[in-house]
Structures are given as C-alpha cells and as structure tokens.
Amino acid sequence: MIDGDLEQLATGLAFTEGPAWIAEHGMLLFTDIPGNRIHGWSDEGGLSTWVGNAHFAIGLARDRTGRILACEHSTRSLTAIAVEADGSAGERTVLAGAIGDRVLNSTNDVICTRDGTILFTDPPFGVRVLEGALHGYQQAMELDGAYVLKVTGDATAPQPVVTEIYRPNGLCLTPDETTLYVSDSSEKNHKVVACTVGPDWEMSAPQDFAVMPVGVPDGMRVDVDGNLWVAGGDGLYVYAPDGTHAAHVPVPEMVTNLEFGGTERCDVYITATTSLYRIRAARPGAPRPPAA
C-alpha cells in the first residue's frame, strides 16, 4: 500500500490539522489551530499563509462549487470560503452555527458528498478542556450532546444524523457512499464506527469497525479500493473494507489528519502536530465530488 519513504515538508508549527487538496492550483491547504492560520503548501512555493485570521479553524474540505468548507472553533460554526481564480481566499459564508437558539459546540471535521450534501461533526474540543488540549476559547456547551450533522439551507437548523457517538471527530464515506465512518476520539472508546447510509442521508446500524491501538482515531480518508486510512497516535493505520488491519505508517509525531493529493492522488499528505509530512501510496485516494 505504501510506495515510498516518509518526507517532512514543513515544521515549526503549533498543531496542524484539516488538509484539503486544491487540484487546480497544485496546492494543499491545512490549518494550524493555535496559530490561527490556514496555510498553503505547494512544491513550487513551499509554505504560505492562505488565511491570516482563521477563527481557530480545524477541519477543511471542498464543496461541489469549489469553496473551502472550514470548521471554526472560536465562532463555533461551519463556514465556506471562496477560492478565487488566483488561488487566494475570497468571501466567507456561514453555513451552520446553531440549532435553534443554542449555538453549536465546536465544529471539527467536514465532508461533501457527490450530491452536494455537507456533513460535519461537532464535538466540544474547542470549548472545553476535555480529553485533550483546548483549541479555542473556554465556553459552556449549549447542546445536550455531540452529533454528526447535515447542513440545510438554514444556518440555525443543521439536522443531526448521528447522535449515538460520544465524541464524533473525523468522518468519511466509502467510495460508493453506502457507509459513513466516524471516529470516536475519546479515551474511553478510541474507535471508528461504521454507519449505514439511508435515504436523505439518514444513518442507521452504527457498528464498531476498528479500535485504534495507539492514541485515538482522528481524521480519515478512503482510497479507490475502499481501504480506510486513519490518523492515529503514532502514525497512519490502514484498514481493509472488512475491518482487517492492513498497514501501519509510522510517523514521529501524533497524526491528526491526512489527505490524498498530487496529480495522481497518490501523494498522502499528513498533518502531525508541529509538522506536515508526505508519503507515496501505491493506489490513489477515492475521487472527490466533482465541481457542479
């Protein structure tokens, strides 16, 4: 599954997360949460700052129109940032920030499906010192729990689609979009849960898929063969579609997330605490939703 050696691309950062590949610009975007930045990285330009005040953003993804979806801890909201023709950041729009009159916890990770539906997780890691460092501002939780939610046309009415997972964090879909994987990043569970996708993105039958052997599971991606790549305490863990442990990529720092990129989508970009790494995969990542 691995076709190369681990390469450190950048270091000296505070806590990296949220990688998202921008193919038309040959650029990776990723966040430095305490640094309050969204950074860019490319082979030609190296490290740069894409957004200077990122509202303690963590998870990033792209939607069907090409915007960057950003989970913001300090605003407790999910936003969309336009990507201009020159690759710079444009207008910012709030997509979800509350359920009724109760603000969200601290949006964490986000994905966009082939039909344009946006799903995101909302654990309290950005508002409470709980099971890890606080990456945001200490505030009270206003919701009764932590959920996976679906964006609607109303920023005050995202729809919960998974409510059974204690601390939902990373999430991704199988290539055929019939199963949603959600990482429970809690010390008492530290596992990946698989949910069956139903009509209108209703989820059912949550089942334990894999237990992280070191640390907690965080961000996740799938390759074209349906193998699940999971960020863990001492590197990347790869699981076959049946849940069998297939590979381990050691990384010298705690890994938070990963993204497939490059011209063939075989370059695996790894955010790991203070650094950005890259390794070559033998098979490409699953295709992303095409732009509308």
VOZA-815549 format. One record per residue (C-alpha): residue number from 1; chain; x, y, z. Coordinates in Angstrom, 2 decimals. Each point is the difference from the previous one (the first is absolute). Layout:
REM VOZA-815549
<pt k="NUM" c="A" c1="X" c2="Y" c3="Z"/>
...
This chain:
REM VOZA-815549
<pt k="1" c="A" c1="0.00" c2="0.00" c3="0.00"/>
<pt k="2" c="A" c1="2.97" c2="2.30" c3="0.58"/>
<pt k="3" c="A" c1="2.32" c2="0.88" c3="-2.90"/>
<pt k="4" c="A" c1="2.66" c2="2.30" c3="1.45"/>
<pt k="5" c="A" c1="1.56" c2="1.46" c3="3.12"/>
<pt k="6" c="A" c1="-1.44" c2="2.55" c3="2.42"/>
<pt k="7" c="A" c1="1.04" c2="3.58" c3="-0.84"/>
<pt k="8" c="A" c1="-0.27" c2="3.03" c3="2.31"/>
<pt k="9" c="A" c1="-1.20" c2="3.01" c3="-2.01"/>
<pt k="10" c="A" c1="-0.36" c2="2.65" c3="2.73"/>
<pt k="11" c="A" c1="0.44" c2="0.24" c3="3.76"/>
<pt k="12" c="A" c1="0.11" c2="2.50" c3="2.85"/>
<pt k="13" c="A" c1="-3.79" c2="0.36" c3="0.12"/>
<pt k="14" c="A" c1="-2.19" c2="-0.29" c3="3.12"/>
<pt k="15" c="A" c1="-2.76" c2="-2.57" c3="-0.73"/>
<pt k="16" c="A" c1="-0.77" c2="-0.87" c3="-3.61"/>
<pt k="17" c="A" c1="-3.27" c2="-1.40" c3="-1.31"/>
<pt k="18" c="A" c1="-2.56" c2="0.00" c3="-2.79"/>
<pt k="19" c="A" c1="1.88" c2="-0.66" c3="-3.27"/>
<pt k="20" c="A" c1="-1.94" c2="0.63" c3="-3.23"/>
<pt k="21" c="A" c1="1.44" c2="-0.35" c3="-3.51"/>
<pt k="22" c="A" c1="-0.66" c2="2.78" c3="-2.56"/>
<pt k="23" c="A" c1="0.74" c2="-1.83" c3="-3.24"/>
<pt k="24" c="A" c1="-0.28" c2="2.91" c3="-2.44"/>
<pt k="25" c="A" c1="2.68" c2="1.90" c3="1.91"/>
<pt k="26" c="A" c1="2.18" c2="-2.99" c3="0.96"/>
<pt k="27" c="A" c1="-0.34" c2="1.17" c3="3.59"/>
<pt k="28" c="A" c1="-0.76" c2="-1.56" c3="3.35"/>
<pt k="29" c="A" c1="-1.86" c2="2.06" c3="2.60"/>
<pt k="30" c="A" c1="0.25" c2="-0.92" c3="3.67"/>
<pt k="31" c="A" c1="-0.59" c2="1.66" c3="3.35"/>
<pt k="32" c="A" c1="2.20" c2="0.93" c3="2.95"/>
<pt k="33" c="A" c1="-2.63" c2="0.31" c3="2.72"/>
<pt k="34" c="A" c1="1.88" c2="1.90" c3="2.78"/>
<pt k="35" c="A" c1="1.78" c2="2.01" c3="-2.69"/>
<pt k="36" c="A" c1="-3.45" c2="1.07" c3="-1.27"/>
<pt k="37" c="A" c1="1.05" c2="-0.52" c3="-3.62"/>
<pt k="38" c="A" c1="-1.02" c2="-1.90" c3="-3.09"/>
<pt k="39" c="A" c1="3.28" c2="-0.76" c3="-1.77"/>
<pt k="40" c="A" c1="0.70" c2="-0.93" c3="-3.58"/>
<pt k="41" c="A" c1="2.77" c2="-2.29" c3="-1.18"/>
<pt k="42" c="A" c1="1.19" c2="-0.81" c3="-3.50"/>
<pt k="43" c="A" c1="3.12" c2="-1.48" c3="-1.56"/>
<pt k="44" c="A" c1="0.69" c2="3.29" c3="-1.74"/>
<pt k="45" c="A" c1="-0.74" c2="2.47" c3="2.77"/>
<pt k="46" c="A" c1="0.52" c2="-1.98" c3="3.20"/>
<pt k="47" c="A" c1="-1.84" c2="1.23" c3="3.08"/>
<pt k="48" c="A" c1="-2.23" c2="3.09" c3="-0.13"/>
<pt k="49" c="A" c1="-2.92" c2="1.56" c3="1.88"/>
<pt k="50" c="A" c1="-3.37" c2="-0.32" c3="-1.75"/>
<pt k="51" c="A" c1="-2.18" c2="1.55" c3="2.74"/>
<pt k="52" c="A" c1="1.63" c2="2.06" c3="2.77"/>
<pt k="53" c="A" c1="-2.94" c2="0.02" c3="2.43"/>
<pt k="54" c="A" c1="-1.61" c2="-3.41" c3="-0.31"/>
<pt k="55" c="A" c1="-2.22" c2="0.08" c3="3.12"/>
<pt k="56" c="A" c1="1.95" c2="-2.99" c3="1.38"/>
<pt k="57" c="A" c1="-1.07" c2="-2.08" c3="-3.00"/>
<pt k="58" c="A" c1="0.66" c2="-3.73" c3="0.14"/>
<pt k="59" c="A" c1="-1.59" c2="-2.27" c3="-2.64"/>
<pt k="60" c="A" c1="-0.12" c2="1.00" c3="-3.68"/>
<pt k="61" c="A" c1="-1.64" c2="-1.46" c3="-3.12"/>
<pt k="62" c="A" c1="-1.35" c2="1.16" c3="-3.36"/>
<pt k="63" c="A" c1="-3.63" c2="0.24" c3="-1.03"/>
<pt k="64" c="A" c1="-1.51" c2="-0.60" c3="-3.45"/>
<pt k="65" c="A" c1="0.57" c2="3.63" c3="-1.02"/>
<pt k="66" c="A" c1="3.68" c2="-0.09" c3="0.93"/>
<pt k="67" c="A" c1="-0.24" c2="2.00" c3="3.22"/>
<pt k="68" c="A" c1="2.05" c2="-0.95" c3="3.04"/>
<pt k="69" c="A" c1="-2.17" c2="-1.23" c3="2.86"/>
<pt k="70" c="A" c1="1.56" c2="1.01" c3="3.33"/>
<pt k="71" c="A" c1="-0.88" c2="-1.20" c3="3.51"/>
<pt k="72" c="A" c1="0.65" c2="2.98" c3="2.28"/>
<pt k="73" c="A" c1="0.50" c2="-0.46" c3="3.73"/>
<pt k="74" c="A" c1="-0.16" c2="3.60" c3="1.23"/>
<pt k="75" c="A" c1="-3.21" c2="0.82" c3="-1.92"/>
<pt k="76" c="A" c1="-1.42" c2="-3.49" c3="0.66"/>
<pt k="77" c="A" c1="-1.16" c2="-0.13" c3="-3.61"/>
<pt k="78" c="A" c1="0.49" c2="-1.63" c3="-3.38"/>
<pt k="79" c="A" c1="0.89" c2="2.45" c3="-2.76"/>
<pt k="80" c="A" c1="0.78" c2="-0.02" c3="-3.73"/>
<pt k="81" c="A" c1="2.86" c2="2.03" c3="-1.47"/>
<pt k="82" c="A" c1="0.13" c2="0.74" c3="-3.71"/>
<pt k="83" c="A" c1="3.17" c2="-0.90" c3="-1.92"/>
<pt k="84" c="A" c1="0.81" c2="2.81" c3="-2.42"/>
<pt k="85" c="A" c1="1.36" c2="-0.54" c3="-3.50"/>
<pt k="86" c="A" c1="3.54" c2="0.67" c3="1.21"/>
<pt k="87" c="A" c1="-0.39" c2="-2.49" c3="2.86"/>
<pt k="88" c="A" c1="-0.41" c2="2.59" c3="2.74"/>
<pt k="89" c="A" c1="-2.76" c2="0.01" c3="2.63"/>
<pt k="90" c="A" c1="-3.21" c2="1.86" c3="-0.80"/>
<pt k="91" c="A" c1="-3.39" c2="0.58" c3="1.59"/>
<pt k="92" c="A" c1="-0.89" c2="-1.87" c3="3.20"/>
<pt k="93" c="A" c1="-3.57" c2="-1.27" c3="0.60"/>
<pt k="94" c="A" c1="-1.42" c2="-1.61" c3="3.15"/>
<pt k="95" c="A" c1="-1.77" c2="-3.29" c3="-0.79"/>
<pt k="96" c="A" c1="-0.82" c2="-1.20" c3="3.54"/>
<pt k="97" c="A" c1="0.43" c2="1.61" c3="3.41"/>
<pt k="98" c="A" c1="-2.82" c2="-1.08" c3="2.28"/>
<pt k="99" c="A" c1="-2.92" c2="-2.34" c3="0.48"/>
<pt k="100" c="A" c1="-2.83" c2="2.38" c3="0.70"/>
<pt k="101" c="A" c1="1.11" c2="2.37" c3="2.74"/>
<pt k="102" c="A" c1="2.84" c2="-2.28" c3="1.19"/>
<pt k="103" c="A" c1="3.42" c2="0.52" c3="-1.57"/>
<pt k="104" c="A" c1="1.96" c2="-3.01" c3="-1.22"/>
<pt k="105" c="A" c1="2.81" c2="-1.52" c3="2.08"/>
<pt k="106" c="A" c1="3.12" c2="0.41" c3="-2.16"/>
<pt k="107" c="A" c1="-0.25" c2="-1.28" c3="-3.56"/>
<pt k="108" c="A" c1="2.89" c2="-2.36" c3="-0.72"/>
<pt k="109" c="A" c1="0.03" c2="-1.91" c3="-3.29"/>
<pt k="110" c="A" c1="-2.04" c2="0.21" c3="-3.20"/>
<pt k="111" c="A" c1="-0.63" c2="-1.84" c3="-3.27"/>
<pt k="112" c="A" c1="-2.01" c2="0.64" c3="-3.15"/>
<pt k="113" c="A" c1="-1.82" c2="-2.82" c3="-1.77"/>
<pt k="114" c="A" c1="-0.45" c2="-0.57" c3="-3.73"/>
<pt k="115" c="A" c1="-3.47" c2="1.58" c3="0.06"/>
<pt k="116" c="A" c1="1.32" c2="3.09" c3="1.82"/>
<pt k="117" c="A" c1="-1.21" c2="-0.89" c3="3.49"/>
<pt k="118" c="A" c1="2.34" c2="1.28" c3="2.73"/>
<pt k="119" c="A" c1="0.50" c2="-2.02" c3="3.18"/>
<pt k="120" c="A" c1="2.04" c2="1.15" c3="3.00"/>
<pt k="121" c="A" c1="0.87" c2="-1.01" c3="3.56"/>
<pt k="122" c="A" c1="-0.49" c2="2.17" c3="3.08"/>
<pt k="123" c="A" c1="1.89" c2="-1.22" c3="3.10"/>
<pt k="124" c="A" c1="0.84" c2="2.42" c3="2.85"/>
<pt k="125" c="A" c1="3.80" c2="-0.04" c3="-0.42"/>
<pt k="126" c="A" c1="0.14" c2="3.72" c3="-0.85"/>
<pt k="127" c="A" c1="-2.00" c2="1.18" c3="3.01"/>
<pt k="128" c="A" c1="0.94" c2="-2.39" c3="2.82"/>
<pt k="129" c="A" c1="3.25" c2="-1.34" c3="1.42"/>
<pt k="130" c="A" c1="-1.14" c2="-3.58" c3="-0.38"/>
<pt k="131" c="A" c1="2.01" c2="-3.00" c3="-1.18"/>
<pt k="132" c="A" c1="2.68" c2="2.21" c3="-1.52"/>
<pt k="133" c="A" c1="1.20" c2="3.56" c3="-0.38"/>
<pt k="134" c="A" c1="-2.41" c2="2.86" c3="-0.51"/>
<pt k="135" c="A" c1="0.20" c2="1.41" c3="-3.52"/>
<pt k="136" c="A" c1="-2.29" c2="3.00" c3="0.21"/>
<pt k="137" c="A" c1="-1.54" c2="1.89" c3="2.91"/>
<pt k="138" c="A" c1="-1.35" c2="-1.52" c3="3.22"/>
<pt k="139" c="A" c1="-3.80" c2="0.24" c3="-0.27"/>
<pt k="140" c="A" c1="-3.08" c2="-1.88" c3="1.12"/>
<pt k="141" c="A" c1="-1.62" c2="-2.70" c3="-2.11"/>
<pt k="142" c="A" c1="-3.54" c2="0.97" c3="-0.91"/>
<pt k="143" c="A" c1="-0.99" c2="-3.22" c3="-1.74"/>
<pt k="144" c="A" c1="-0.84" c2="-3.21" c3="1.83"/>
<pt k="145" c="A" c1="2.54" c2="-2.07" c3="-1.90"/>
<pt k="146" c="A" c1="2.44" c2="-0.24" c3="-2.89"/>
<pt k="147" c="A" c1="-1.33" c2="-0.96" c3="-3.42"/>
<pt k="148" c="A" c1="0.66" c2="-0.54" c3="-3.67"/>
<pt k="149" c="A" c1="-2.14" c2="2.56" c3="-1.80"/>
<pt k="150" c="A" c1="-1.22" c2="0.75" c3="-3.51"/>
<pt k="151" c="A" c1="0.01" c2="3.54" c3="-1.37"/>
<pt k="152" c="A" c1="-3.38" c2="1.35" c3="-1.06"/>
<pt k="153" c="A" c1="-0.90" c2="3.31" c3="-1.60"/>
<pt k="154" c="A" c1="-0.33" c2="1.56" c3="3.46"/>
<pt k="155" c="A" c1="3.16" c2="0.73" c3="2.02"/>
<pt k="156" c="A" c1="-2.03" c2="-0.42" c3="3.20"/>
<pt k="157" c="A" c1="-1.48" c2="-3.36" c3="-0.97"/>
<pt k="158" c="A" c1="2.65" c2="-2.61" c3="-0.84"/>
<pt k="159" c="A" c1="-1.51" c2="-3.47" c3="0.31"/>
<pt k="160" c="A" c1="1.56" c2="-2.61" c3="2.35"/>
<pt k="161" c="A" c1="0.51" c2="-3.28" c3="-1.88"/>
<pt k="162" c="A" c1="2.11" c2="-1.90" c3="2.57"/>
<pt k="163" c="A" c1="-0.57" c2="0.52" c3="3.73"/>
<pt k="164" c="A" c1="1.33" c2="-3.23" c3="1.54"/>
<pt k="165" c="A" c1="3.76" c2="0.68" c3="-0.15"/>
<pt k="166" c="A" c1="1.55" c2="1.52" c3="3.12"/>
<pt k="167" c="A" c1="2.66" c2="2.25" c3="-1.59"/>
<pt k="168" c="A" c1="-0.46" c2="0.01" c3="-3.80"/>
<pt k="169" c="A" c1="3.08" c2="1.39" c3="-1.71"/>
<pt k="170" c="A" c1="1.31" c2="-1.11" c3="-3.42"/>
<pt k="171" c="A" c1="-2.40" c2="-1.30" c3="-2.62"/>
<pt k="172" c="A" c1="0.03" c2="-1.34" c3="-3.56"/>
<pt k="173" c="A" c1="-2.09" c2="-2.10" c3="-2.37"/>
<pt k="174" c="A" c1="0.74" c2="-3.22" c3="-1.83"/>
<pt k="175" c="A" c1="0.54" c2="0.52" c3="-3.75"/>
<pt k="176" c="A" c1="-3.59" c2="-1.13" c3="-0.72"/>
<pt k="177" c="A" c1="-1.32" c2="2.26" c3="2.80"/>
<pt k="178" c="A" c1="-1.94" c2="-2.83" c3="1.66"/>
<pt k="179" c="A" c1="1.95" c2="0.14" c3="3.28"/>
<pt k="180" c="A" c1="1.02" c2="2.99" c3="2.11"/>
<pt k="181" c="A" c1="3.05" c2="-0.43" c3="2.23"/>
<pt k="182" c="A" c1="0.19" c2="2.19" c3="3.13"/>
<pt k="183" c="A" c1="2.89" c2="0.03" c3="2.45"/>
<pt k="184" c="A" c1="-0.85" c2="0.09" c3="3.70"/>
<pt k="185" c="A" c1="3.02" c2="1.93" c3="1.30"/>
<pt k="186" c="A" c1="-0.48" c2="-0.72" c3="3.66"/>
<pt k="187" c="A" c1="2.34" c2="-1.72" c3="2.43"/>
<pt k="188" c="A" c1="-2.72" c2="-2.41" c3="1.08"/>
<pt k="189" c="A" c1="-0.95" c2="-1.07" c3="-3.53"/>
<pt k="190" c="A" c1="2.82" c2="0.93" c3="-2.50"/>
<pt k="191" c="A" c1="-1.73" c2="-1.81" c3="-2.87"/>
<pt k="192" c="A" c1="-1.40" c2="0.45" c3="-3.50"/>
<pt k="193" c="A" c1="-3.74" c2="-0.55" c3="-0.39"/>
<pt k="194" c="A" c1="-1.63" c2="-1.00" c3="-3.31"/>
<pt k="195" c="A" c1="-3.56" c2="1.18" c3="-0.70"/>
<pt k="196" c="A" c1="-2.29" c2="-1.11" c3="-2.82"/>
<pt k="197" c="A" c1="-1.06" c2="2.86" c3="-2.27"/>
<pt k="198" c="A" c1="-3.72" c2="0.16" c3="-0.76"/>
<pt k="199" c="A" c1="-2.25" c2="2.24" c3="-2.08"/>
<pt k="200" c="A" c1="0.52" c2="3.74" c3="0.49"/>
<pt k="201" c="A" c1="3.20" c2="-0.76" c3="1.94"/>
<pt k="202" c="A" c1="-1.74" c2="-1.60" c3="2.96"/>
<pt k="203" c="A" c1="2.47" c2="-2.25" c3="1.84"/>
<pt k="204" c="A" c1="-0.73" c2="-3.31" c3="1.68"/>
<pt k="205" c="A" c1="1.58" c2="-3.16" c3="1.45"/>
<pt k="206" c="A" c1="3.17" c2="1.53" c3="1.52"/>
<pt k="207" c="A" c1="2.60" c2="-2.74" c3="0.54"/>
<pt k="208" c="A" c1="3.56" c2="0.00" c3="1.29"/>
<pt k="209" c="A" c1="2.33" c2="-0.27" c3="-3.00"/>
<pt k="210" c="A" c1="3.50" c2="0.36" c3="1.48"/>
<pt k="211" c="A" c1="1.63" c2="0.83" c3="3.33"/>
<pt k="212" c="A" c1="3.04" c2="2.28" c3="-0.11"/>
<pt k="213" c="A" c1="2.93" c2="-1.81" c3="1.69"/>
<pt k="214" c="A" c1="1.96" c2="3.18" c3="0.83"/>
<pt k="215" c="A" c1="-1.68" c2="3.30" c3="0.85"/>
<pt k="216" c="A" c1="-3.41" c2="0.85" c3="-1.41"/>
<pt k="217" c="A" c1="-1.23" c2="-0.07" c3="-3.61"/>
<pt k="218" c="A" c1="-0.28" c2="3.40" c3="-1.62"/>
<pt k="219" c="A" c1="-0.26" c2="1.00" c3="-3.67"/>
<pt k="220" c="A" c1="-0.67" c2="-2.67" c3="-2.65"/>
<pt k="221" c="A" c1="0.04" c2="-0.57" c3="-3.76"/>
<pt k="222" c="A" c1="-0.74" c2="-2.95" c3="-2.30"/>
<pt k="223" c="A" c1="1.91" c2="-1.12" c3="-3.07"/>
<pt k="224" c="A" c1="-1.53" c2="-1.23" c3="-3.26"/>
<pt k="225" c="A" c1="-0.07" c2="-3.57" c3="1.32"/>
<pt k="226" c="A" c1="-2.01" c2="0.99" c3="3.05"/>
<pt k="227" c="A" c1="2.85" c2="-0.33" c3="2.49"/>
<pt k="228" c="A" c1="-0.42" c2="2.36" c3="2.94"/>
<pt k="229" c="A" c1="3.01" c2="2.13" c3="0.96"/>
<pt k="230" c="A" c1="-0.22" c2="1.25" c3="3.59"/>
<pt k="231" c="A" c1="2.15" c2="2.54" c3="1.86"/>
<pt k="232" c="A" c1="1.25" c2="-1.42" c3="3.30"/>
<pt k="233" c="A" c1="2.30" c2="0.65" c3="2.91"/>
<pt k="234" c="A" c1="3.16" c2="-1.35" c3="-1.63"/>
<pt k="235" c="A" c1="-0.76" c2="0.18" c3="-3.70"/>
<pt k="236" c="A" c1="-2.53" c2="-1.03" c3="-2.62"/>
<pt k="237" c="A" c1="-1.99" c2="-3.22" c3="0.31"/>
<pt k="238" c="A" c1="-1.53" c2="-1.58" c3="-3.10"/>
<pt k="239" c="A" c1="-2.98" c2="-2.37" c3="0.23"/>
<pt k="240" c="A" c1="-1.44" c2="-2.16" c3="-2.76"/>
<pt k="241" c="A" c1="-3.74" c2="0.37" c3="-0.75"/>
<pt k="242" c="A" c1="-0.72" c2="-2.99" c3="2.26"/>
<pt k="243" c="A" c1="1.77" c2="1.66" c3="2.95"/>
<pt k="244" c="A" c1="3.21" c2="-2.01" c3="-0.23"/>
<pt k="245" c="A" c1="3.13" c2="1.95" c3="0.94"/>
<pt k="246" c="A" c1="1.94" c2="0.29" c3="-3.26"/>
<pt k="247" c="A" c1="2.90" c2="2.42" c3="0.59"/>
<pt k="248" c="A" c1="1.64" c2="2.43" c3="2.40"/>
<pt k="249" c="A" c1="1.99" c2="3.09" c3="-1.02"/>
<pt k="250" c="A" c1="2.15" c2="1.13" c3="2.96"/>
<pt k="251" c="A" c1="0.26" c2="3.78" c3="0.42"/>
<pt k="252" c="A" c1="2.26" c2="1.60" c3="2.66"/>
<pt k="253" c="A" c1="-2.82" c2="2.27" c3="1.25"/>
<pt k="254" c="A" c1="-3.65" c2="-0.52" c3="0.90"/>
<pt k="255" c="A" c1="-1.99" c2="0.00" c3="-3.24"/>
<pt k="256" c="A" c1="-3.19" c2="2.06" c3="-0.19"/>
<pt k="257" c="A" c1="-1.15" c2="-0.36" c3="-3.60"/>
<pt k="258" c="A" c1="0.92" c2="-0.91" c3="-3.57"/>
<pt k="259" c="A" c1="-0.92" c2="0.80" c3="-3.59"/>
<pt k="260" c="A" c1="0.64" c2="-1.60" c3="-3.38"/>
<pt k="261" c="A" c1="1.37" c2="2.47" c3="-2.55"/>
<pt k="262" c="A" c1="2.43" c2="0.46" c3="-2.86"/>
<pt k="263" c="A" c1="-0.68" c2="-0.46" c3="-3.70"/>
<pt k="264" c="A" c1="-0.86" c2="-3.68" c3="0.49"/>
<pt k="265" c="A" c1="-1.48" c2="0.37" c3="3.50"/>
<pt k="266" c="A" c1="2.64" c2="-2.42" c3="1.28"/>
<pt k="267" c="A" c1="1.83" c2="2.55" c3="2.16"/>
<pt k="268" c="A" c1="-1.18" c2="-0.38" c3="3.61"/>
<pt k="269" c="A" c1="0.39" c2="3.28" c3="1.91"/>
<pt k="270" c="A" c1="0.13" c2="-0.47" c3="3.77"/>
<pt k="271" c="A" c1="-0.60" c2="2.66" c3="2.65"/>
<pt k="272" c="A" c1="1.84" c2="-1.03" c3="3.16"/>
<pt k="273" c="A" c1="0.10" c2="2.44" c3="2.92"/>
<pt k="274" c="A" c1="2.82" c2="2.42" c3="-0.92"/>
<pt k="275" c="A" c1="0.70" c2="-1.24" c3="-3.52"/>
<pt k="276" c="A" c1="-1.30" c2="-0.83" c3="-3.46"/>
<pt k="277" c="A" c1="1.16" c2="-3.28" c3="-1.54"/>
<pt k="278" c="A" c1="-0.52" c2="-1.84" c3="-3.28"/>
<pt k="279" c="A" c1="0.27" c2="-3.61" c3="-1.09"/>
<pt k="280" c="A" c1="-0.82" c2="-1.74" c3="-3.26"/>
<pt k="281" c="A" c1="-2.85" c2="-2.53" c3="-0.14"/>
<pt k="282" c="A" c1="-0.11" c2="-2.85" c3="-2.48"/>
<pt k="283" c="A" c1="-3.67" c2="0.73" c3="-0.78"/>
<pt k="284" c="A" c1="-1.76" c2="3.37" c3="-0.33"/>
<pt k="285" c="A" c1="-2.52" c2="1.49" c3="2.34"/>
<pt k="286" c="A" c1="-3.68" c2="-0.36" c3="-0.82"/>
<pt k="287" c="A" c1="-1.25" c2="2.72" c3="-2.38"/>
<pt k="288" c="A" c1="-1.40" c2="3.14" c3="1.58"/>
<pt k="289" c="A" c1="-3.40" c2="1.42" c3="-1.02"/>
<pt k="290" c="A" c1="0.39" c2="1.82" c3="-3.33"/>
<pt k="291" c="A" c1="-0.73" c2="3.71" c3="-0.11"/>
<pt k="292" c="A" c1="-3.55" c2="0.81" c3="-1.05"/>
